[in-house]
Amino acid sequence: MTAKSQGIIRKTGRTRSERMNTNSKTVQLDDIARKLGISKTTVSRAISGKGRVSAETRSRVIECIRMMNYSPNMASFSLAEKKTNNIGVIIPMDDGESEAPFFQDCLMGITKCCALRNYDTMVIGVEKGDHSQLIRVLNSHKTDGIIITRPLQGGTMEQLLSETKIPYVSVGQSSDLDAITIDSAHNEGCYELTSYLLMNNSVEKLGLILGSMDQTVNRSRYEGFVRAVEGAGQTVPVQTVFLGVNSELRLRRVIEDLFQRGCSCVICGDDMICMYTINLLAAIGKVIPRDIKVASFYNSIYLDMYSPPITALNFRASDLGSTAASLLLDILEGKETSRETVLGFEMLIRKSTM
């Protein structure tokens, strides 16, 4: 009777459930490691979300855990589950369709890189002075990191991201000196193109048209232009330099001023300003390059459609995007990254300045 009772006690007490509860974590971690062909330490890191484990490995571990019905320490598992595998991409919404080619190419590069490393991209639209959509995304923890595609003077977005402790990368120079940045060599490119025009084209009076100076890229362009002019032993032609040109009406008046002041060559700050300039010149019967030479500090598919072909600086926006995404994902995986990365450019000398 006693033995039988003891047998019943052993069967209904510690015999199965308690032994499983005591050993289940070790045994099942081993099972997962063997099934995936990785170490138990790697499995543990993938579950906790800590340590250097690739996104692909962490995804495989979590999927295996679900398939095997394993119930790890839920506090640790929740850390891994907080990982969204989403990257937020901030796109300015107040630039309109004119900026579409750059952002489309940049976003394509980001998306391709993220997909290769098992991440999805989430577009976050912001307007100047309105970061409400970004704040909603941050408050709901929908993304693991952020890419800023157009930093502005003042750095309000960077400040917001720094306060929330979320990793981010800036495409373009940032007001945050500690930010990880990826940029094209705009300053150097604009210096080279301006120097070429001054030295090789007998330009008697050079003009410059730039858009909003709130954009750090336009500040870099202007600095490169000034450096080239002064390097050629000339004074910056303030009467033919126009900054903050942000409407077609203002541009029309600028073009009139340039001709009145005898400008022989005009450099446009970007492809859209250049496109509007070419159209306005055609409307008033001016021929490029006979009446005035035209160049652009940024090339795009828009300028490729014009005749004569337009001298311009060529930057690969898709490379900017893919590099920015790679940097951010490296940060998320605990890898060391360079604080500043600069990509090169190509100077396209075409008939518009010959």
C-alpha positions in Angstrom: 0.0 0.0 0.0 2.8 2.3 0.9 4.8 1.5 -2.2 1.7 2.0 -4.4 1.0 5.3 -2.7 4.6 6.3 -3.2 4.3 5.3 -6.9 1.2 7.4 -7.3 3.0 10.3 -5.6 6.0 10.0 -7.9 3.7 9.8 -11.0 1.5 12.8 -10.2 4.1 14.9 -8.4 7.7 15.8 -9.5 8.2 12.8 -11.8 7.5 14.6 -15.1 6.4 18.2 -14.8 8.9 19.4 -12.3 11.8 17.7 -14.0 10.7 19.3 -17.3 10.4 22.7 -15.7 13.9 22.4 -14.1 15.7 21.3 -17.3 13.5 22.6 -20.2 15.4 25.8 -20.9 18.8 24.0 -21.2 17.5 21.0 -23.1 15.5 23.0 -25.6 18.2 25.6 -26.2 20.4 22.7 -27.1 17.7 21.4 -29.4 17.4 24.7 -31.2 21.1 25.1 -31.5 21.5 21.6 -33.0 18.6 22.1 -35.4 20.0 25.3 -36.7 23.6 24.3 -36.6 24.7 27.2 -34.3 26.0 27.5 -30.8 23.8 27.6 -27.7 25.3 31.0 -26.9 24.1 32.4 -30.3 20.6 31.1 -29.6 20.6 32.8 -26.2 21.8 36.1 -27.7 19.1 35.9 -30.4 16.4 35.4 -27.8 17.6 38.2 -25.5 18.2 40.6 -28.3 21.7 41.4 -26.9 25.1 40.7 -28.5 26.2 40.5 -32.1 23.8 38.3 -33.9 22.8 38.9 -37.6 19.2 39.8 -38.4 19.0 36.6 -40.5 20.1 34.4 -37.6 17.9 36.1 -35.1 14.9 35.6 -37.5 15.8 31.9 -37.9 16.0 31.3 -34.1 12.7 33.0 -33.4 11.0 31.0 -36.1 12.5 27.8 -34.8 11.3 28.7 -31.3 7.7 29.1 -32.6 7.8 25.9 -34.5 9.1 23.9 -31.5 6.7 25.5 -29.1 9.5 26.5 -26.8 8.5 29.0 -24.0 11.7 30.8 -23.0 12.0 33.3 -20.2 9.3 35.7 -21.5 11.1 38.8 -20.2 14.1 37.9 -22.4 11.9 36.9 -25.4 10.0 40.1 -25.3 13.2 42.0 -25.8 13.8 40.2 -29.1 10.1 40.6 -30.0 10.4 44.4 -29.6 12.6 44.3 -32.7 10.3 45.4 -35.6 12.7 44.7 -38.5 11.4 48.0 -39.9 13.6 51.0 -41.0 11.9 54.4 -41.1 12.8 56.7 -44.0 12.0 60.4 -43.5 10.9 62.0 -46.8 10.2 65.8 -47.0 6.6 66.3 -48.2 6.9 70.1 -48.9 9.3 69.8 -51.8 6.6 68.5 -54.3 7.0 66.4 -57.3 10.0 68.3 -58.5 12.2 66.4 -56.0 10.8 63.0 -56.8 13.6 61.5 -58.9 16.2 62.0 -56.1 14.0 60.6 -53.4 12.8 57.7 -55.6 16.3 56.6 -56.4 17.5 57.1 -52.8 14.5 55.1 -51.4 15.1 52.3 -54.0 18.7 52.0 -52.7 17.5 51.8 -49.1 14.8 49.3 -49.9 17.1 46.9 -51.8 19.7 47.0 -49.0 17.1 46.4 -46.3 15.5 43.6 -48.1 18.8 41.7 -48.4 19.2 41.9 -44.7 15.6 41.0 -43.8 14.3 44.5 -43.0 11.3 46.4 -44.4 11.2 50.1 -45.1 8.6 52.5 -43.8 8.2 55.9 -45.4 7.6 58.8 -42.9 6.4 62.0 -44.5 7.4 65.3 -42.8 6.8 68.9 -43.6 8.9 71.9 -42.4 7.9 72.5 -38.8 5.5 69.5 -38.7 7.0 66.3 -37.3 3.7 64.8 -36.1 3.9 61.7 -38.3 7.5 61.1 -37.1 6.4 61.5 -33.5 3.6 59.0 -34.0 6.0 56.4 -35.4 8.5 56.9 -32.6 5.8 56.8 -29.8 4.4 53.6 -31.2 7.8 51.9 -31.5 7.2 50.9 -35.1 10.8 51.1 -36.3 14.2 50.1 -35.2 16.1 53.0 -36.8 15.6 56.1 -38.9 17.2 57.4 -42.1 16.9 61.2 -42.7 17.0 61.8 -46.5 17.1 65.6 -46.3 18.6 67.3 -43.2 17.7 70.9 -42.6 19.5 73.7 -41.0 18.7 73.8 -37.3 18.6 70.0 -36.8 15.1 69.7 -35.2 14.6 66.1 -36.5 18.0 65.1 -35.2 17.3 66.6 -31.8 14.0 64.7 -31.6 15.6 61.4 -32.6 18.5 61.9 -30.1 16.0 62.5 -27.3 14.2 59.2 -28.1 17.5 57.3 -28.2 16.7 55.7 -31.6 19.6 55.1 -34.0 19.6 57.2 -37.1 21.7 58.0 -40.2 21.6 61.3 -42.1 21.8 61.5 -45.9 23.6 64.8 -46.1 25.5 66.9 -43.5 23.8 67.1 -40.2 23.6 69.9 -37.6 24.2 67.2 -35.0 28.0 66.8 -34.9 27.6 63.3 -33.4 25.4 62.1 -36.2 26.4 59.3 -38.6 26.3 60.8 -42.0 26.5 59.7 -45.6 26.8 62.3 -48.3 28.0 63.0 -51.8 31.0 65.3 -52.3 28.8 68.3 -53.2 31.3 70.9 -52.0 34.2 69.4 -54.0 32.0 68.7 -57.0 30.7 72.3 -57.2 34.2 73.6 -56.7 35.5 71.5 -59.6 32.7 72.4 -62.0 32.9 76.1 -61.2 36.7 76.1 -61.6 36.3 74.3 -64.9 33.9 76.9 -66.2 36.0 79.8 -65.1 39.2 78.4 -66.6 38.1 76.7 -69.8 35.1 78.6 -71.1 36.2 82.2 -71.2 33.3 83.1 -68.9 33.3 86.9 -68.4 30.5 87.0 -65.8 29.3 84.0 -63.9 25.8 83.6 -62.4 24.5 81.2 -59.7 20.9 80.3 -58.8 20.3 78.2 -55.7 17.2 77.1 -53.9 16.4 77.1 -50.2 19.4 77.7 -48.0 17.7 75.9 -45.2 18.9 72.7 -47.0 22.4 71.8 -45.9 23.1 70.5 -49.5 22.6 74.0 -50.9 25.0 75.4 -48.3 27.6 72.9 -49.4 27.0 73.9 -53.0 27.4 77.6 -52.3 30.6 77.0 -50.3 32.1 75.0 -53.2 31.2 77.8 -55.7 32.7 80.5 -53.5 35.9 78.5 -53.0 36.3 78.1 -56.7 35.7 81.8 -57.5 38.1 83.0 -54.9 40.6 80.3 -55.9 40.6 81.8 -59.4 41.6 85.1 -58.0 38.1 86.7 -58.5 35.6 88.3 -56.2 32.3 86.5 -55.7 29.8 88.2 -58.1 27.1 89.1 -55.5 25.0 90.9 -58.1 24.6 87.7 -60.2 24.3 85.2 -57.3 20.7 84.5 -56.3 20.0 82.4 -53.2 16.7 81.0 -51.9 15.0 81.0 -55.3 11.9 78.9 -54.6 9.3 79.9 -57.2 9.0 80.1 -61.0 8.0 83.8 -60.7 11.1 84.6 -58.7 13.2 82.6 -61.2 11.8 84.5 -64.2 12.9 87.8 -62.5 16.3 86.3 -61.8 16.8 85.3 -65.5 15.9 88.9 -66.5 18.4 90.3 -64.0 21.2 88.0 -65.3 20.8 89.2 -68.9 20.6 92.8 -67.8 23.9 92.4 -65.9 25.6 90.7 -68.9 25.9 87.2 -67.4 27.5 84.8 -69.9 27.1 81.6 -68.0 24.6 80.6 -65.3 25.0 77.6 -62.9 21.7 76.2 -61.6 21.8 74.7 -58.1 19.9 71.6 -59.1 18.1 69.8 -61.9 14.7 71.4 -61.3 16.0 75.0 -61.2 18.0 74.1 -64.4 14.9 72.7 -66.1 12.8 75.8 -65.4 15.7 78.0 -66.5 16.0 76.3 -69.8 12.3 76.6 -70.4 12.2 80.3 -69.5 15.2 80.9 -71.8 13.4 79.2 -74.7 10.3 81.2 -74.0 12.1 84.5 -74.4 13.9 83.3 -77.5 17.4 82.7 -76.0 19.6 79.9 -77.4 21.9 77.8 -75.3 24.9 78.1 -75.5 25.0 80.9 -78.1 23.3 83.5 -75.9 24.2 82.1 -72.5 25.9 78.9 -71.2 24.0 76.8 -68.7 25.3 74.2 -66.2 23.7 72.4 -63.2 25.2 71.3 -59.9 22.9 68.2 -60.0 22.0 65.9 -63.0 18.9 63.8 -63.4 16.7 62.1 -66.0 15.0 65.5 -66.6 18.2 67.1 -67.9 19.0 64.1 -70.1 15.9 65.0 -72.2 17.1 68.4 -73.3 19.0 69.6 -76.3 21.7 70.6 -76.2 22.8 68.2 -73.4 23.4 70.0 -70.1 26.8 70.1 -68.4 26.1 68.8 -64.9 27.4 67.0 -61.8 26.3 63.4 -61.6 25.7 61.8 -58.2 24.1 58.4 -57.6 21.2 58.8 -55.2 20.6 55.0 -55.1 24.2 54.5 -53.8 23.5 57.1 -51.1 20.4 55.2 -50.0 22.0 51.8 -50.0 25.0 53.0 -48.1 22.8 54.8 -45.5 20.8 51.7 -45.0 23.9 49.5 -44.6 25.4 51.9 -42.0 22.2 52.0 -40.0 21.8 48.2 -40.0 25.4 47.8 -38.9 24.7 50.1 -36.0 21.7 48.0 -35.0 23.8 44.9 -35.1 26.4 46.5 -32.8 29.1 46.9 -35.5 31.5 49.8 -35.6 30.8 52.4 -38.3 32.5 55.5 -39.7 31.0 58.7 -38.5 31.2 60.3 -41.9 31.1 58.7 -45.3 31.5 60.6 -48.6 30.7 59.3 -52.0 32.2 60.6 -55.2 30.8 62.4 -58.3 31.1 62.5 -62.1 31.5 65.8 -64.0 29.6 65.6 -67.3 30.9 68.2 -69.7 28.3 68.7 -72.4 27.4 71.1 -75.2 25.5 73.5 -73.1 28.8 75.1 -71.9 30.8 74.7 -75.1 
